[in-house]
Every structure is written in structure tokens, then in C-alpha cells.
């Protein structure tokens, strides 16, 4: 299920596009437009990461070591951008300064509160992937011999 979090986030963001048009100049509209931008740009990475993660999850019962390796690669590939976006969002929100809108920017500027709201789903995705990685590496192969 954790492997599908980026897909669910992207789908929810895409589905909210009609809401974005109605509230373009509001705080929630700014957050949605930033999420939408990240979802569109990130869609290039989401599909391969999900494929690797789901392949690893499927292989865990048959070939634990291969499944753990694939799952680790998939979780790490999902974790790194989510953690980077979380770190960037929190550091920008805590800096206290609201950045001025760049006339060439593709996304609107966010206030400190809007930045924290923007960062929340990425923190959830990063935390869930960390939890999976810890579970993968603290649990050994099942009582049966590994077939790898």
C-alpha cells in the first residue's frame, strides 16, 4: 500500500484540478497548484518507482532477499524526493520570510502556513517509506529457507 501513496497523491491532485479553477487566488488554490505542478513533473518518476516497489513486494514471499532488495530500491527512490520536498518546505516555512513572487515562476508563492500544508503529504510519504525500510531490514527471512 505504501508503494501506491505517490500514485494516490498524484490522482487526488489531478482530481482536484476543477476545485483549483474555482479558488485560484485563495490559499488552498495556491497549495493545490503547487501540488499539481509537483504531480505533473513527478509523474515521470512515479511509474518506475511504483513498478519496482510492487515487484519487490510480490517477490517477498517467494524470494525474500530479492524482494527486499527491490523493495528497498523502490522505497528509497520514493523517499528521497519526498524527504527533499519536506525539508525544503519546512525550512522555508521556519525561515519566516515569505518569498516574493517571481514573475517567471511556474507556481505561486506560499505563506508559511500554506508551505506547511503543502509539505504535509510529502512528510507522510517519506515517513511511510522509512517505516517500510525499517520493517524490511529488521525482519529476517521467514522460517523456511530462502530460495534466492
C-alpha positions as CSV (number, residue, x, y, z in Angstrom):
1,X,0.0,0.0,0.0
2,X,2.9,2.4,0.8
3,X,4.2,1.9,-2.8
4,X,0.9,3.4,-4.1
5,X,1.0,6.6,-1.9
6,X,2.7,8.7,-4.6
7,X,0.1,7.5,-7.2
8,X,-2.8,8.2,-4.8
9,X,-1.4,11.7,-4.1
10,X,-1.0,12.4,-7.9
11,X,-4.5,11.1,-8.6
12,X,-6.0,13.2,-5.8
13,X,-4.2,16.3,-7.0
14,X,-5.3,15.7,-10.6
15,X,-8.9,15.2,-9.5
16,X,-8.8,18.5,-7.5
17,X,-8.0,20.5,-10.7
18,X,-11.6,21.6,-11.0
19,X,-11.5,22.9,-7.5
20,X,-8.3,24.8,-8.4
21,X,-10.0,26.7,-11.1
22,X,-12.7,28.0,-8.7
23,X,-10.2,29.1,-6.0
24,X,-7.2,30.2,-8.0
25,X,-6.5,33.3,-5.9
26,X,-7.0,31.7,-2.5
27,X,-4.5,29.9,-0.2
28,X,-5.9,26.5,-0.9
29,X,-5.7,27.3,-4.6
30,X,-2.0,28.2,-4.3
31,X,-1.3,24.9,-2.4
32,X,-3.2,22.9,-5.0
33,X,-1.5,24.5,-7.9
34,X,1.9,23.7,-6.3
35,X,0.8,20.1,-5.7
36,X,-0.4,19.9,-9.2
37,X,2.9,21.1,-10.6
38,X,4.8,18.5,-8.5
39,X,2.4,15.8,-9.5
40,X,2.8,16.5,-13.2
41,X,6.6,16.8,-13.1
42,X,6.9,13.8,-10.7
43,X,4.7,11.6,-12.9
44,X,7.8,10.7,-14.9
45,X,9.4,9.2,-11.7
46,X,6.3,7.7,-10.1
47,X,5.6,4.9,-12.6
48,X,9.0,3.2,-12.4
49,X,9.2,3.6,-8.7
50,X,5.8,2.0,-8.2
51,X,6.7,-0.8,-10.6
52,X,9.9,-1.6,-8.7
53,X,8.3,-1.4,-5.3
54,X,5.3,-3.6,-6.2
55,X,7.7,-6.1,-7.9
56,X,9.7,-6.3,-4.7
57,X,6.5,-6.7,-2.5
58,X,5.3,-9.5,-4.7
59,X,8.7,-11.3,-4.5
60,X,9.0,-11.0,-0.7
61,X,7.0,-14.2,-0.1
62,X,8.9,-16.3,-2.7
63,X,12.4,-14.9,-2.8
64,X,12.8,-12.8,0.3
65,X,16.3,-11.4,-0.5
66,X,15.4,-10.3,-4.0
67,X,12.1,-8.9,-2.8
68,X,13.8,-7.0,0.0
69,X,16.4,-5.6,-2.5
70,X,13.7,-4.4,-5.0
71,X,11.5,-3.0,-2.2
72,X,14.5,-1.2,-0.7
73,X,15.3,0.4,-4.1
74,X,11.7,1.4,-4.7
75,X,11.2,2.8,-1.1
76,X,14.5,4.7,-1.3
77,X,13.6,6.1,-4.7
78,X,10.2,7.3,-3.3
79,X,11.7,8.5,0.0
80,X,14.5,10.8,-1.3
81,X,12.3,13.3,-3.3
82,X,9.6,13.3,-0.6
83,X,12.2,13.9,2.1
84,X,13.8,16.7,0.0
85,X,10.5,18.4,-0.6
86,X,9.6,18.1,3.1
87,X,12.9,19.5,4.2
88,X,12.7,22.4,1.7
89,X,9.1,23.2,2.7
90,X,9.8,23.1,6.5
91,X,13.0,25.2,6.2
92,X,11.2,27.8,4.1
93,X,8.2,27.9,6.5
94,X,10.5,28.2,9.5
95,X,12.6,31.0,7.9
96,X,9.7,33.3,8.5
97,X,10.1,35.2,5.3
98,X,7.6,34.9,2.5
99,X,9.4,34.8,-0.8
100,X,8.4,37.4,-3.3
101,X,6.6,36.1,-6.4
102,X,9.0,35.7,-9.2
103,X,7.3,36.9,-12.4
104,X,8.8,33.9,-14.3
105,X,7.8,31.3,-11.7
106,X,5.5,28.5,-12.7
107,X,3.9,28.3,-9.3
108,X,2.6,30.8,-6.8
109,X,4.4,31.8,-3.6
110,X,3.1,30.3,-0.4
111,X,2.8,31.7,3.1
112,X,4.4,29.8,6.0
113,X,1.2,28.1,6.8
114,X,0.5,27.2,3.2
115,X,4.0,25.8,2.9
116,X,3.5,23.5,5.9
117,X,0.2,22.3,4.3
118,X,1.9,21.8,1.0
119,X,4.7,19.8,2.8
120,X,2.3,17.5,4.8
121,X,1.7,14.8,2.1
122,X,5.4,14.6,1.3
123,X,6.2,14.1,5.0
124,X,3.6,11.3,5.2
125,X,5.1,9.6,2.1
126,X,8.6,9.9,3.5
127,X,7.6,8.6,6.9
128,X,5.7,5.6,5.4
129,X,8.7,4.7,3.3
130,X,11.0,4.9,6.3
131,X,8.7,2.7,8.2
132,X,8.7,0.1,5.4
133,X,12.5,0.2,5.1
134,X,12.9,-0.3,8.9
135,X,10.4,-3.2,8.8
136,X,12.2,-4.8,5.8
137,X,15.6,-4.7,7.4
138,X,14.7,-5.6,11.0
139,X,12.7,-8.7,9.9
140,X,14.7,-11.6,8.6
141,X,13.6,-14.2,6.1
142,X,10.7,-16.5,7.1
143,X,11.4,-19.7,8.9
144,X,11.6,-21.5,5.6
145,X,14.9,-21.4,3.8
146,X,15.2,-18.5,1.3
147,X,15.1,-19.7,-2.3
148,X,17.3,-17.0,-3.6
